[in-house]
Amino acid sequence: MAALLFITASSIYAQKAPYTFELIPLQSGEVRLTITSIIQDSQGFIWIGTNMGLYKHDGYKFTPYFHDPNNPGSLSDAFIRSLYEDHAGFIWVGTNSGGLNRLDKATETFVQYIPEMGNPGVQGHGSVWAIHQDSIGSLWVGTRGGLYKLNISTDKINYYDINPELRTPFVRSISQDDHGNLWVGSSEGLCIMTFNSDSSYNYKYYRHRESDINSLSSNTVRSLLIDSSNSIWVGTSDGLNYLDIKTDSIRRFTAKDNATELSHQSISNMWLDKSGVLWIGTAGGGINQLIRADDGEVRINHYYTDPQNPGSIQSNNIWTIFRDKSGLIWAGTDLGLYKLITASEKVLTYKNLPELAGSLSNNTVMSMFVDTKKRLWVGTEKGLNRLDPIPDRQAIPNFIKYTHDPNASNSLSDDQVTVIYQSKPGPLWIGTKAGGVNLFDPETGKSEVFRKRPGDPNSLSSNGIRCILEHPVGVLWVG
């Protein structure tokens, strides 16, 4: 790592934020993957579905998972259509033709589920586009061949016929409201399913009706989400719809050339962030950002390909859009994965400047850690650095440095700091490349050193330290 970047997310205001779109390569080479789905799990990992496999991002690197016809524990199909984390932390993967997969994170193997055909002669049940777990733990699966429910305890899969009078719906989105009702978006419109105590169910459709502006703008529903008021945002092939549950009325948003309209009528994906901003991915019009003021006024900002702006997104076909827990916005396109950075976000670069005494000790950063007092610790090839919180982010940073002193037994044992970890009582454990482990007092800057001692089985097995982790019972594991 040549230098240290520190990024903070900013709030989104009614005016359009000037975003820069950065392409994130998932693998080496010139291959541009189609990004179909993105989620973040309960452990903070980002999972990315593509047309050529599944990727896990830990903040530093991407780990791929591919289909291997000779390995029954691999993905059943390389083309990923949907991703979901259930209440127990399992990752479920919907594929284009191989049905449903469940990832066991401990063994990194997949269990495959292919729903039985719901209706004779109906194909597409192995193409899984939507996954959702309801409040009682059942997993609902939307496919090209209709709607299914998986009982996770028994692995039993049942088909639900929600359109018996017409053709089998192609289900692309599923969600549940606070009242336990299931909302299903499909090729036949928007369906609400209500359940009775005897496990029977009723359903009602919201559909497009010609010349009725209070109906859906299209029956082809591609995305839906439920907001904090239990109202429904419905993305279709011909515009966005807002279904107000209290009044049972629909407001349409269409594609026209002004600030309150969409850039494209075909909606592929939506994400509602904590501030109430609706992020909308379109199939041809880039990204739309819908902001509602307290008085009900709506403004829609547009972000799309601009040949004159190298910082613009390079594809207007947005398959998925997602905002992670840190506030970073990810966009999946047919030309790769992008992350969005605003000009109002402060991106500070800290590096070694010989003329500046308070600069970083070295530009090769090997480790980083933020302690309980919000101090930033940076391990480099030439010592440990501490940066205290800066109230004024425009102030010149002043790094306090700790290095090895051969004449001081309580100094850092080695200047190459590979690991920084804080245990529960408060001291820092500092792992080094060749000097073992230091129990470091952050207040005094003094260390107690633990090294390998030849012939002593109770000492470290090596002085080259790569990782440190504390077990909940207080045992320290050192790799």
One Martini backbone bead per residue (centre of mass of N, CA, C, O) as a GRO file, in nm:
protein
  479
    1MET     BB    1   0.091   0.040   0.028
    2ALA     BB    2   0.166   0.367  -0.055
    3ALA     BB    3  -0.087   0.480   0.110
    4LEU     BB    4  -0.320   0.661   0.312
    5LEU     BB    5  -0.673   0.625   0.320
    6PHE     BB    6  -0.937   0.857   0.429
    7ILE     BB    7  -1.293   0.792   0.451
    8THR     BB    8  -1.597   0.986   0.442
    9ALA     BB    9  -1.927   1.009   0.479
   10SER     BB   10  -2.191   1.195   0.347
   11SER     BB   11  -2.444   1.381   0.309
   12ILE     BB   12  -2.756   1.417   0.143
   13TYR     BB   13  -2.877   1.653  -0.067
   14ALA     BB   14  -3.089   1.813  -0.279
   15GLN     BB   15  -2.855   1.859  -0.425
   16LYS     BB   16  -2.636   1.777  -0.655
   17ALA     BB   17  -2.393   1.541  -0.646
   18PRO     BB   18  -2.053   1.510  -0.733
   19TYR     BB   19  -1.976   1.227  -0.890
   20THR     BB   20  -1.745   0.960  -0.873
   21PHE     BB   21  -1.649   0.685  -1.082
   22GLU     BB   22  -1.515   0.371  -0.976
   23LEU     BB   23  -1.344   0.112  -1.098
   24ILE     BB   24  -1.372  -0.238  -0.992
   25PRO     BB   25  -1.163  -0.495  -0.995
   26LEU     BB   26  -1.207  -0.852  -0.961
   27GLN     BB   27  -0.989  -0.908  -1.186
   28SER     BB   28  -0.757  -0.981  -1.387
   29GLY     BB   29  -0.748  -0.793  -1.658
   30GLU     BB   30  -1.004  -0.709  -1.922
   31VAL     BB   31  -1.246  -0.815  -1.782
   32ARG     BB   32  -1.599  -0.747  -1.802
   33LEU     BB   33  -1.834  -0.772  -1.577
   34THR     BB   34  -2.152  -0.869  -1.486
   35ILE     BB   35  -2.349  -0.705  -1.242
   36THR     BB   36  -2.635  -0.841  -1.061
   37SER     BB   37  -2.540  -0.848  -0.742
   38ILE     BB   38  -2.566  -0.695  -0.400
   39ILE     BB   39  -2.430  -0.763  -0.070
   40GLN     BB   40  -2.437  -0.745   0.294
   41ASP     BB   41  -2.334  -0.892   0.564
   42SER     BB   42  -2.318  -0.932   0.915
   43GLN     BB   43  -1.982  -0.918   0.883
   44GLY     BB   44  -1.929  -0.708   0.615
   45PHE     BB   45  -1.943  -0.857   0.363
   46ILE     BB   46  -1.914  -0.848   0.013
   47TRP     BB   47  -2.149  -0.959  -0.233
   48ILE     BB   48  -2.092  -1.070  -0.581
   49GLY     BB   49  -2.280  -1.098  -0.868
   50THR     BB   50  -2.224  -1.274  -1.178
   51ASN     BB   51  -2.166  -1.413  -1.505
   52MET     BB   52  -1.877  -1.548  -1.351
   53GLY     BB   53  -1.970  -1.550  -1.053
   54LEU     BB   54  -1.859  -1.529  -0.715
   55TYR     BB   55  -1.792  -1.256  -0.474
   56LYS     BB   56  -1.567  -1.167  -0.205
   57HIS     BB   57  -1.543  -0.874   0.011
   58ASP     BB   58  -1.301  -0.753   0.274
   59GLY     BB   59  -1.164  -0.458   0.169
   60TYR     BB   60  -0.911  -0.586  -0.018
   61LYS     BB   61  -1.033  -0.853  -0.147
   62PHE     BB   62  -1.118  -1.105  -0.394
   63THR     BB   63  -1.329  -1.393  -0.371
   64PRO     BB   64  -1.382  -1.670  -0.564
   65TYR     BB   65  -1.678  -1.841  -0.712
   66PHE     BB   66  -1.726  -2.140  -0.895
   67HIS     BB   67  -1.802  -2.349  -1.151
   68ASP     BB   68  -1.777  -2.719  -1.111
   69PRO     BB   69  -1.859  -3.011  -1.267
   70ASN     BB   70  -1.657  -3.189  -1.057
   71ASN     BB   71  -1.806  -3.018  -0.815
   72PRO     BB   72  -2.077  -3.050  -0.595
   73GLY     BB   73  -1.971  -2.794  -0.398
   74SER     BB   74  -2.035  -2.603  -0.610
   75LEU     BB   75  -2.165  -2.416  -0.819
   76SER     BB   76  -2.435  -2.476  -1.043
   77ASP     BB   77  -2.375  -2.177  -1.157
   78ALA     BB   78  -2.216  -1.888  -1.284
   79PHE     BB   79  -2.488  -1.740  -1.312
   80ILE     BB   80  -2.595  -1.466  -1.130
   81ARG     BB   81  -2.914  -1.330  -0.995
   82SER     BB   82  -2.906  -1.379  -0.666
   83LEU     BB   83  -2.902  -1.247  -0.319
   84TYR     BB   84  -2.891  -1.386   0.030
   85GLU     BB   85  -2.940  -1.336   0.382
   86ASP     BB   86  -3.012  -1.504   0.651
   87HIS     BB   87  -3.075  -1.529   0.992
   88ALA     BB   88  -2.812  -1.739   1.014
   89GLY     BB   89  -2.593  -1.641   0.770
   90PHE     BB   90  -2.670  -1.749   0.507
   91ILE     BB   91  -2.589  -1.787   0.166
   92TRP     BB   92  -2.792  -1.712  -0.112
   93VAL     BB   93  -2.800  -1.849  -0.457
   94GLY     BB   94  -2.909  -1.733  -0.761
   95THR     BB   95  -2.953  -1.875  -1.076
   96ASN     BB   96  -3.006  -1.908  -1.419
   97SER     BB   97  -3.006  -2.268  -1.428
   98GLY     BB   98  -2.925  -2.401  -1.115
   99GLY     BB   99  -3.080  -2.260  -0.907
  100LEU     BB  100  -3.024  -2.310  -0.565
  101ASN     BB  101  -2.783  -2.180  -0.322
  102ARG     BB  102  -2.589  -2.280  -0.029
  103LEU     BB  103  -2.360  -2.132   0.186
  104ASP     BB  104  -2.086  -2.263   0.361
  105LYS     BB  105  -1.855  -2.082   0.531
  106ALA     BB  106  -1.677  -2.301   0.668
  107THR     BB  107  -1.637  -2.482   0.383
  108GLU     BB  108  -1.702  -2.344   0.106
  109THR     BB  109  -1.983  -2.476   0.030
  110PHE     BB  110  -2.250  -2.610  -0.175
  111VAL     BB  111  -2.601  -2.624  -0.174
  112GLN     BB  112  -2.847  -2.774  -0.382
  113TYR     BB  113  -3.149  -2.625  -0.533
  114ILE     BB  114  -3.424  -2.764  -0.732
  115PRO     BB  115  -3.714  -2.695  -0.827
  116GLU     BB  116  -3.997  -2.817  -0.891
  117MET     BB  117  -4.234  -2.827  -1.111
  118GLY     BB  118  -4.534  -2.656  -1.088
  119ASN     BB  119  -4.606  -2.669  -1.399
  120PRO     BB  120  -4.688  -2.820  -1.664
  121GLY     BB  121  -4.463  -2.694  -1.912
  122VAL     BB  122  -4.296  -2.513  -1.717
  123GLN     BB  123  -4.033  -2.308  -1.736
  124GLY     BB  124  -3.768  -2.173  -1.510
  125HIS     BB  125  -3.728  -2.289  -1.206
  126GLY     BB  126  -3.392  -2.262  -1.225
  127SER     BB  127  -3.449  -1.941  -1.234
  128VAL     BB  128  -3.318  -1.721  -0.987
  129TRP     BB  129  -3.431  -1.377  -0.893
  130ALA     BB  130  -3.557  -1.432  -0.595
  131ILE     BB  131  -3.502  -1.365  -0.233
  132HIS     BB  132  -3.695  -1.444   0.079
  133GLN     BB  133  -3.731  -1.403   0.427
  134ASP     BB  134  -3.948  -1.455   0.659
  135SER     BB  135  -4.064  -1.421   0.992
  136ILE     BB  136  -4.066  -1.765   1.012
  137GLY     BB  137  -3.818  -1.870   0.796
  138SER     BB  138  -3.908  -1.875   0.518
  139LEU     BB  139  -3.823  -1.936   0.173
  140TRP     BB  140  -3.852  -1.724  -0.098
  141VAL     BB  141  -3.887  -1.807  -0.457
  142GLY     BB  142  -3.800  -1.651  -0.761
  143THR     BB  143  -3.903  -1.738  -1.094
  144ARG     BB  144  -3.973  -1.813  -1.423
  145GLY     BB  145  -4.175  -2.053  -1.282
  146GLY     BB  146  -4.235  -1.889  -1.021
  147LEU     BB  147  -4.346  -1.964  -0.686
  148TYR     BB  148  -4.158  -2.043  -0.385
  149LYS     BB  149  -4.120  -2.262  -0.087
  150LEU     BB  150  -3.874  -2.299   0.171
  151ASN     BB  151  -3.801  -2.540   0.409
  152ILE     BB  152  -3.519  -2.536   0.593
  153SER     BB  153  -3.562  -2.785   0.788
  154THR     BB  154  -3.669  -2.997   0.536
  155ASP     BB  155  -3.627  -2.907   0.223
  156LYS     BB  156  -3.904  -2.818   0.134
  157ILE     BB  157  -4.080  -2.762  -0.180
  158ASN     BB  158  -4.323  -2.515  -0.277
  159TYR     BB  159  -4.586  -2.431  -0.483
  160TYR     BB  160  -4.728  -2.105  -0.588
  161ASP     BB  161  -5.044  -2.013  -0.706
  162ILE     BB  162  -5.096  -1.661  -0.827
  163ASN     BB  163  -5.211  -1.734  -1.152
  164PRO     BB  164  -5.441  -1.945  -1.265
  165GLU     BB  165  -5.581  -1.782  -1.512
  166LEU     BB  166  -5.293  -1.746  -1.609
  167ARG     BB  167  -4.985  -1.716  -1.649
  168THR     BB  168  -4.687  -1.779  -1.537
  169PRO     BB  169  -4.493  -1.608  -1.333
  170PHE     BB  170  -4.222  -1.381  -1.338
  171VAL     BB  171  -4.018  -1.367  -1.059
  172ARG     BB  172  -3.820  -1.066  -0.930
  173SER     BB  173  -3.978  -0.990  -0.650
  174ILE     BB  174  -3.949  -0.983  -0.277
  175SER     BB  175  -4.164  -0.893   0.009
  176GLN     BB  176  -4.221  -0.779   0.357
  177ASP     BB  177  -4.433  -0.661   0.577
  178ASP     BB  178  -4.539  -0.573   0.905
  179HIS     BB  179  -4.811  -0.771   0.857
  180GLY     BB  180  -4.705  -1.033   0.674
  181ASN     BB  181  -4.709  -0.952   0.390
  182LEU     BB  182  -4.671  -1.054   0.055
  183TRP     BB  183  -4.464  -0.924  -0.205
  184VAL     BB  184  -4.506  -0.963  -0.569
  185GLY     BB  185  -4.297  -0.934  -0.849
  186SER     BB  186  -4.402  -0.948  -1.197
  187SER     BB  187  -4.524  -1.013  -1.523
  188GLU     BB  188  -4.837  -0.965  -1.376
  189GLY     BB  189  -4.744  -0.776  -1.147
  190LEU     BB  190  -4.877  -0.688  -0.828
  191CYS     BB  191  -4.863  -0.895  -0.534
  192ILE     BB  192  -5.075  -0.977  -0.255
  193MET     BB  193  -5.018  -1.181   0.035
  194THR     BB  194  -5.242  -1.348   0.249
  195PHE     BB  195  -5.262  -1.509   0.571
  196ASN     BB  196  -5.383  -1.784   0.734
  197SER     BB  197  -5.408  -1.997   1.007
  198ASP     BB  198  -5.431  -2.257   0.787
  199SER     BB  199  -5.218  -2.162   0.544
  200SER     BB  200  -5.379  -2.007   0.379
  201TYR     BB  201  -5.445  -1.793   0.081
  202ASN     BB  202  -5.445  -1.462  -0.045
  203TYR     BB  203  -5.500  -1.254  -0.344
  204LYS     BB  204  -5.374  -0.944  -0.500
  205TYR     BB  205  -5.387  -0.712  -0.775
  206TYR     BB  206  -5.165  -0.488  -0.941
  207ARG     BB  207  -5.244  -0.314  -1.245
  208HIS     BB  208  -5.259  -0.232  -1.563
  209ARG     BB  209  -5.459   0.047  -1.697
  210GLU     BB  210  -5.596   0.190  -1.936
  211SER     BB  211  -5.638   0.531  -1.863
  212ASP     BB  212  -5.512   0.471  -1.560
  213ILE     BB  213  -5.320   0.661  -1.339
  214ASN     BB  214  -5.386   0.461  -1.074
  215SER     BB  215  -5.212   0.261  -1.210
  216LEU     BB  216  -4.990   0.082  -1.327
  217SER     BB  217  -4.748   0.138  -1.576
  218SER     BB  218  -4.682  -0.181  -1.542
  219ASN     BB  219  -4.667  -0.542  -1.531
  220THR     BB  220  -4.350  -0.525  -1.528
  221VAL     BB  221  -4.190  -0.633  -1.245
  222ARG     BB  222  -3.846  -0.578  -1.114
  223SER     BB  223  -3.895  -0.392  -0.849
  224LEU     BB  224  -3.905  -0.382  -0.481
  225LEU     BB  225  -4.005  -0.169  -0.194
  226ILE     BB  226  -4.021  -0.097   0.160
  227ASP     BB  227  -4.104   0.143   0.366
  228SER     BB  228  -4.158   0.289   0.682
  229SER     BB  229  -4.485   0.314   0.589
  230ASN     BB  230  -4.550   0.053   0.399
  231SER     BB  231  -4.483   0.144   0.135
  232ILE     BB  232  -4.458   0.106  -0.232
  233TRP     BB  233  -4.195   0.043  -0.451
  234VAL     BB  234  -4.226   0.028  -0.818
  235GLY     BB  235  -4.044  -0.137  -1.063
  236THR     BB  236  -4.051  -0.107  -1.417
  237SER     BB  237  -4.053  -0.109  -1.772
  238ASP     BB  238  -4.253   0.178  -1.724
  239GLY     BB  239  -4.156   0.280  -1.446
  240LEU     BB  240  -4.245   0.444  -1.146
  241ASN     BB  241  -4.405   0.344  -0.829
  242TYR     BB  242  -4.636   0.469  -0.570
  243LEU     BB  243  -4.776   0.290  -0.297
  244ASP     BB  244  -5.032   0.393  -0.093
  245ILE     BB  245  -5.167   0.220   0.162
  246LYS     BB  246  -5.369   0.419   0.299
  247THR     BB  247  -5.510   0.496  -0.003
  248ASP     BB  248  -5.460   0.307  -0.250
  249SER     BB  249  -5.246   0.475  -0.421
  250ILE     BB  250  -5.094   0.590  -0.735
  251ARG     BB  251  -4.767   0.703  -0.831
  252ARG     BB  252  -4.606   0.834  -1.110
  253PHE     BB  253  -4.281   0.781  -1.278
  254THR     BB  254  -4.128   0.921  -1.555
  255ALA     BB  255  -3.972   0.976  -1.879
  256LYS     BB  256  -3.828   1.295  -1.880
  257ASP     BB  257  -3.697   1.637  -1.948
  258ASN     BB  258  -3.664   1.667  -1.612
  259ALA     BB  259  -3.603   1.698  -1.264
  260THR     BB  260  -3.885   1.507  -1.198
  261GLU     BB  261  -3.762   1.282  -1.384
  262LEU     BB  262  -3.667   1.020  -1.548
  263SER     BB  263  -3.408   0.890  -1.758
  264HIS     BB  264  -3.570   0.607  -1.746
  265GLN     BB  265  -3.827   0.360  -1.766
  266SER     BB  266  -3.626   0.123  -1.690
  267ILE     BB  267  -3.636  -0.074  -1.401
  268SER     BB  268  -3.398  -0.277  -1.210
  269ASN     BB  269  -3.326  -0.110  -0.933
  270MET     BB  270  -3.336  -0.061  -0.564
  271TRP     BB  271  -3.247   0.189  -0.298
  272LEU     BB  272  -3.297   0.261   0.053
  273ASP     BB  273  -3.189   0.485   0.260
  274LYS     BB  274  -3.173   0.625   0.579
  275SER     BB  275  -3.247   0.923   0.454
  276GLY     BB  276  -3.467   0.853   0.204
  277VAL     BB  277  -3.308   0.781  -0.041
  278LEU     BB  278  -3.362   0.694  -0.381
  279TRP     BB  279  -3.212   0.437  -0.560
  280ILE     BB  280  -3.188   0.411  -0.928
  281GLY     BB  281  -3.183   0.158  -1.161
  282THR     BB  282  -3.124   0.147  -1.511
  283ALA     BB  283  -3.196   0.037  -1.859
  284GLY     BB  284  -3.017   0.322  -2.002
  285GLY     BB  285  -3.008   0.581  -1.759
  286GLY     BB  286  -2.870   0.495  -1.517
  287ILE     BB  287  -2.878   0.701  -1.233
  288ASN     BB  288  -3.120   0.762  -0.975
  289GLN     BB  289  -3.210   1.036  -0.742
  290LEU     BB  290  -3.458   1.033  -0.495
  291ILE     BB  291  -3.596   1.332  -0.341
  292ARG     BB  292  -3.778   1.403  -0.042
  293ALA     BB  293  -3.948   1.638   0.095
  294ASP     BB  294  -4.144   1.741   0.358
  295ASP     BB  295  -4.360   1.870   0.138
  296GLY     BB  296  -4.332   1.642  -0.116
  297GLU     BB  297  -4.115   1.720  -0.284
  298VAL     BB  298  -3.951   1.628  -0.596
  299ARG     BB  299  -3.619   1.505  -0.675
  300ILE     BB  300  -3.418   1.417  -0.972
  301ASN     BB  301  -3.116   1.266  -1.016
  302HIS     BB  302  -2.855   1.232  -1.269
  303TYR     BB  303  -2.643   0.939  -1.370
  304TYR     BB  304  -2.426   0.928  -1.655
  305THR     BB  305  -2.285   0.899  -1.943
  306ASP     BB  306  -1.975   1.095  -2.017
  307PRO     BB  307  -1.743   1.142  -2.258
  308GLN     BB  308  -1.619   1.415  -2.109
  309ASN     BB  309  -1.622   1.223  -1.835
  310PRO     BB  310  -1.410   1.005  -1.669
  311GLY     BB  311  -1.595   1.007  -1.386
  312SER     BB  312  -1.805   0.857  -1.516
  313ILE     BB  313  -2.014   0.630  -1.594
  314GLN     BB  314  -1.965   0.357  -1.846
  315SER     BB  315  -2.274   0.275  -1.784
  316ASN     BB  316  -2.643   0.268  -1.823
  317ASN     BB  317  -2.651  -0.036  -1.716
  318ILE     BB  318  -2.828  -0.109  -1.424
  319TRP     BB  319  -2.859  -0.386  -1.217
  320THR     BB  320  -2.729  -0.266  -0.942
  321ILE     BB  321  -2.788  -0.111  -0.611
  322PHE     BB  322  -2.573  -0.009  -0.323
  323ARG     BB  323  -2.557   0.050   0.039
  324ASP     BB  324  -2.346   0.043   0.282
  325LYS     BB  325  -2.266   0.076   0.622
  326SER     BB  326  -2.050   0.317   0.546
  327GLY     BB  327  -2.193   0.462   0.267
  328LEU     BB  328  -2.117   0.307   0.028
  329ILE     BB  329  -2.159   0.309  -0.325
  330TRP     BB  330  -2.289   0.058  -0.541
  331ALA     BB  331  -2.245  -0.043  -0.895
  332GLY     BB  332  -2.401  -0.257  -1.130
  333THR     BB  333  -2.290  -0.361  -1.453
  334ASP     BB  334  -2.209  -0.457  -1.789
  335LEU     BB  335  -1.902  -0.308  -1.707
  336GLY     BB  336  -1.910  -0.345  -1.399
  337LEU     BB  337  -1.774  -0.216  -1.098
  338TYR     BB  338  -1.890   0.055  -0.884
  339LYS     BB  339  -1.790   0.347  -0.709
  340LEU     BB  340  -1.898   0.622  -0.504
  341ILE     BB  341  -1.776   0.966  -0.507
  342THR     BB  342  -1.771   1.261  -0.345
  343ALA     BB  343  -1.657   1.585  -0.323
  344SER     BB  344  -1.753   1.610  -0.009
  345GLU     BB  345  -1.561   1.398   0.040
  346LYS     BB  346  -1.294   1.325   0.243
  347VAL     BB  347  -0.970   1.281   0.089
  348LEU     BB  348  -0.691   1.169   0.263
  349THR     BB  349  -0.337   1.193   0.232
  350TYR     BB  350  -0.083   0.999   0.387
  351LYS     BB  351   0.269   1.088   0.402
  352ASN     BB  352   0.598   1.106   0.344
  353LEU     BB  353   0.775   1.410   0.458
  354PRO     BB  354   1.084   1.520   0.521
  355GLU     BB  355   0.996   1.831   0.591
  356LEU     BB  356   0.781   1.675   0.786
  357ALA     BB  357   0.772   1.568   1.110
  358GLY     BB  358   0.443   1.474   1.116
  359SER     BB  359   0.472   1.259   0.927
  360LEU     BB  360   0.493   0.976   0.792
  361SER     BB  361   0.749   0.741   0.822
  362ASN     BB  362   0.609   0.571   0.578
  363ASN     BB  363   0.465   0.448   0.264
  364THR     BB  364   0.464   0.153   0.379
  365VAL     BB  365   0.171  -0.004   0.450
  366MET     BB  366   0.089  -0.288   0.680
  367SER     BB  367  -0.102  -0.140   0.904
  368MET     BB  368  -0.424  -0.096   1.087
  369PHE     BB  369  -0.579   0.108   1.360
  370VAL     BB  370  -0.865   0.166   1.579
  371ASP     BB  371  -0.919   0.272   1.879
  372THR     BB  372  -1.118   0.352   2.158
  373LYS     BB  373  -1.003   0.668   2.110
  374LYS     BB  374  -0.974   0.716   1.790
  375ARG     BB  375  -0.698   0.618   1.715
  376LEU     BB  376  -0.452   0.610   1.468
  377TRP     BB  377  -0.283   0.317   1.355
  378VAL     BB  378   0.044   0.282   1.183
  379GLY     BB  379   0.205   0.037   0.997
  380THR     BB  380   0.542   0.012   0.891
  381GLU     BB  381   0.874  -0.022   0.773
  382LYS     BB  382   0.926   0.249   0.989
  383GLY     BB  383   0.709   0.199   1.203
  384LEU     BB  384   0.501   0.352   1.439
  385ASN     BB  385   0.179   0.527   1.420
  386ARG     BB  386   0.010   0.824   1.563
  387LEU     BB  387  -0.333   0.952   1.532
  388ASP     BB  388  -0.513   1.192   1.644
  389PRO     BB  389  -0.787   1.343   1.665
  390ILE     BB  390  -0.927   1.585   1.425
  391PRO     BB  391  -1.132   1.847   1.439
  392ASP     BB  392  -0.961   1.974   1.200
  393ARG     BB  393  -0.929   1.856   0.873
  394GLN     BB  394  -0.726   2.102   0.782
  395ALA     BB  395  -0.515   2.014   0.950
  396ILE     BB  396  -0.204   1.927   1.031
  397PRO     BB  397  -0.070   1.640   1.070
  398ASN     BB  398   0.048   1.446   1.376
  399PHE     BB  399   0.276   1.205   1.401
  400ILE     BB  400   0.348   0.954   1.624
  401LYS     BB  401   0.656   0.785   1.692
  402TYR     BB  402   0.762   0.430   1.679
  403THR     BB  403   1.075   0.269   1.748
  404HIS     BB  404   1.363   0.104   1.726
  405ASP     BB  405   1.590   0.054   2.017
  406PRO     BB  406   1.883  -0.108   2.094
  407ASN     BB  407   1.907   0.056   2.392
  408ALA     BB  408   1.589  -0.034   2.435
  409SER     BB  409   1.399  -0.287   2.576
  410ASN     BB  410   1.105  -0.107   2.557
  411SER     BB  411   1.098  -0.110   2.270
  412LEU     BB  412   1.050  -0.173   1.970
  413SER     BB  413   1.150  -0.477   1.812
  414ASP     BB  414   1.037  -0.365   1.525
  415ASP     BB  415   0.973  -0.166   1.236
  416GLN     BB  416   0.798  -0.400   1.110
  417VAL     BB  417   0.449  -0.357   1.099
  418THR     BB  418   0.188  -0.608   1.061
  419VAL     BB  419   0.028  -0.579   1.349
  420ILE     BB  420  -0.285  -0.454   1.503
  421TYR     BB  421  -0.406  -0.497   1.848
  422GLN     BB  422  -0.688  -0.489   2.077
  423SER     BB  423  -0.753  -0.552   2.389
  424LYS     BB  424  -0.979  -0.528   2.634
  425PRO     BB  425  -0.805  -0.364   2.854
  426GLY     BB  426  -0.612  -0.177   2.610
  427PRO     BB  427  -0.377  -0.284   2.493
  428LEU     BB  428  -0.133  -0.340   2.249
  429TRP     BB  429  -0.075  -0.555   1.974
  430ILE     BB  430   0.248  -0.605   1.814
  431GLY     BB  431   0.332  -0.709   1.502
  432THR     BB  432   0.618  -0.848   1.338
  433LYS     BB  433   0.845  -0.960   1.101
  434ALA     BB  434   1.116  -1.022   1.331
  435GLY     BB  435   1.018  -0.938   1.660
  436GLY     BB  436   0.747  -1.033   1.721
  437VAL     BB  437   0.575  -0.945   2.020
  438ASN     BB  438   0.398  -0.653   2.144
  439LEU     BB  439   0.327  -0.507   2.455
  440PHE     BB  440   0.153  -0.204   2.422
  441ASP     BB  441   0.166   0.116   2.564
  442PRO     BB  442  -0.010   0.397   2.458
  443GLU     BB  443   0.082   0.602   2.693
  444THR     BB  444   0.412   0.532   2.704
  445GLY     BB  445   0.550   0.347   2.463
  446LYS     BB  446   0.587   0.067   2.591
  447SER     BB  447   0.746  -0.265   2.581
  448GLU     BB  448   0.664  -0.611   2.571
  449VAL     BB  449   0.854  -0.892   2.471
  450PHE     BB  450   0.778  -1.164   2.233
  451ARG     BB  451   0.974  -1.454   2.161
  452LYS     BB  452   1.172  -1.671   2.020
  453ARG     BB  453   1.303  -1.962   2.197
  454PRO     BB  454   1.534  -2.172   2.183
  455GLY     BB  455   1.398  -2.469   2.330
  456ASP     BB  456   1.112  -2.320   2.386
  457PRO     BB  457   0.778  -2.429   2.392
  458ASN     BB  458   0.661  -2.143   2.535
  459SER     BB  459   0.718  -2.003   2.283
  460LEU     BB  460   0.742  -1.887   1.997
  461SER     BB  461   0.760  -2.024   1.667
  462SER     BB  462   0.782  -1.716   1.562
  463ASN     BB  463   0.881  -1.376   1.460
  464GLY     BB  464   0.668  -1.393   1.231
  465ILE     BB  465   0.390  -1.179   1.206
  466ARG     BB  466   0.035  -1.185   1.076
  467CYS     BB  467  -0.165  -1.252   1.331
  468ILE     BB  468  -0.434  -1.134   1.564
  469LEU     BB  469  -0.646  -1.295   1.822
  470GLU     BB  470  -0.920  -1.278   2.047
  471HIS     BB  471  -1.073  -1.461   2.265
  472PRO     BB  472  -1.348  -1.436   2.470
  473VAL     BB  473  -1.172  -1.577   2.718
  474GLY     BB  474  -0.859  -1.436   2.661
  475VAL     BB  475  -0.722  -1.569   2.428
  476LEU     BB  476  -0.426  -1.551   2.233
  477TRP     BB  477  -0.386  -1.542   1.884
  478VAL     BB  478  -0.093  -1.639   1.686
  479GLY     BB  479   0.040  -1.617   1.337
   0.00000   0.00000   0.00000
